[in-house]
Amino acid sequence: MTMTGLPVFDETVHITNTWLHEITSRLGWDDRQKGYRVLRASLHALRDRMPVTEAAQFSAQLPILLRGIFFEGWRPSVKPAKVRSVDEFLSDLRSAFSEDSDFDAEAAFREVISVMKLHISAGEIEDVRRTMPKELKVLWEEYPPQ
C-alpha cells in the first residue's frame, strides 16, 4: 500500500527522506527537523544568490518536494543577492539555528552540498558553483585532509 495513493508523491517523499537521512547522519544529528531546517536554509541561500535561469536548471534536478521548498517564497524579479563573503552567505543558516550555540553553519552547508553531489549531476553542481562569487567557491571544495 502506498502512503499517498500516488506513486509520484510517494517517490518524492521517499527521496526527500533519503536526503534528510543522509544530511542528519553526516552531521551526527538524530533530529530530522534540524535536517529539514538546514536543507531548506541552504536551498534558499543558494537560490537567492543565483541567476533565475540557473535556479530553474538546478531545481529541475531536485525531487519534486524539494523543488517546492526551493521555490517557496522566491521572488525571481529581485536580482540575485550580492554576497561577497562566506560569513555573509552563511548568515541565513545561522539565523535558522540562532538558538543552537553549537551550530557550525559552514560545516552544515558543506554537508548539504556533499549530499547534493550524490543526487545532482556533477555538471549542474559545477554550474551552480560557477555562478557564485570566487569568495564562496571554497564552500564547494572538499576539506583538506588533516
C-alpha positions in Angstrom: 0.0 0.0 0.0 1.3 3.4 -0.8 1.5 6.3 1.6 -0.4 8.8 -0.6 -2.0 6.6 -3.2 0.0 8.4 -5.9 3.3 6.8 -6.8 4.9 10.1 -7.9 4.2 11.6 -4.4 5.3 8.5 -2.6 8.6 8.6 -4.5 9.3 12.3 -3.8 8.6 11.7 -0.1 10.9 8.7 -0.1 13.7 10.6 -1.9 13.4 13.6 0.3 13.6 11.4 3.4 16.7 9.9 1.9 18.3 13.3 1.6 17.3 14.2 5.1 18.7 10.9 6.5 22.0 11.5 4.6 22.3 15.1 5.9 21.5 14.3 9.5 23.8 11.2 9.5 26.7 13.3 8.2 26.1 15.9 10.8 25.6 13.4 13.6 22.1 14.6 14.3 19.1 12.4 15.3 16.6 15.3 14.7 15.1 15.2 11.2 13.5 18.6 11.8 17.0 20.1 12.1 18.0 18.3 8.9 15.0 19.8 7.2 15.8 23.3 8.5 19.4 23.2 7.3 18.4 21.8 3.9 15.7 24.4 3.5 18.0 27.3 4.6 20.8 26.0 2.3 18.5 25.7 -0.7 17.2 29.3 -0.1 20.7 30.7 0.4 21.7 29.2 -3.0 18.5 30.2 -4.8 18.7 33.8 -3.7 22.2 34.1 -5.0 22.0 32.5 -8.4 20.6 33.9 -11.6 17.0 32.9 -12.5 17.9 30.7 -15.4 20.4 28.7 -13.2 17.9 28.4 -10.4 15.4 26.9 -12.8 18.0 24.5 -14.2 19.3 23.5 -10.8 15.7 22.9 -9.4 14.9 20.6 -12.3 17.2 18.0 -10.7 15.6 18.3 -7.3 13.0 15.8 -6.1 9.5 17.4 -6.6 9.1 18.0 -2.8 12.5 19.7 -2.5 11.8 21.7 -5.7 8.7 23.2 -3.9 10.8 24.0 -0.9 13.4 25.6 -3.1 10.9 27.9 -4.7 8.9 28.6 -1.5 8.8 32.4 -1.1 11.0 33.1 -4.1 10.9 36.5 -5.8 12.6 36.0 -9.2 12.2 39.7 -10.1 14.7 40.5 -7.3 18.2 40.3 -8.7 20.5 37.7 -7.1 21.7 38.9 -3.7 25.3 40.3 -3.9 27.2 38.4 -1.2 30.9 38.7 -1.1 32.0 36.7 1.9 31.4 33.2 3.3 30.2 34.8 6.6 27.6 36.8 4.8 26.4 33.9 2.7 26.0 31.7 5.8 24.1 34.3 7.8 20.7 32.8 6.7 21.8 29.4 8.0 23.0 30.8 11.3 19.6 32.6 11.7 17.7 29.4 11.2 19.8 27.9 14.1 20.1 31.0 16.3 19.0 29.0 19.4 21.7 26.4 18.8 25.0 27.7 20.1 26.9 24.7 18.8 25.7 25.0 15.2 28.5 25.2 12.7 26.9 26.8 9.6 29.9 26.2 7.3 30.2 22.5 8.2 26.4 22.1 7.8 26.4 23.8 4.4 29.3 21.7 3.2 27.5 18.5 4.2 24.3 19.6 2.4 26.5 20.2 -0.7 28.0 16.8 -0.2 24.6 15.2 -0.3 23.6 17.3 -3.3 26.6 15.9 -5.1 25.3 12.4 -4.6 22.0 13.2 -6.2 22.6 16.0 -8.7 24.8 15.8 -11.8 28.4 17.0 -11.4 27.8 19.4 -14.3 24.9 21.1 -12.6 26.7 21.3 -9.3 29.6 22.9 -11.2 27.2 25.3 -12.9 25.9 26.5 -9.5 29.4 26.8 -8.1 30.4 28.9 -11.1 27.6 31.4 -10.5 28.9 32.2 -7.0 31.5 34.9 -6.3 35.0 33.5 -6.0 35.0 34.0 -2.2 32.1 31.5 -1.9 33.5 28.8 -4.2 35.6 27.4 -1.4 32.4 26.0 0.1 32.1 23.5 -2.7 35.7 22.2 -2.2 36.4 19.3 0.0 38.0 20.0 3.3 41.8 19.5 3.1 43.0 16.2 4.7 44.1 16.6 8.3 
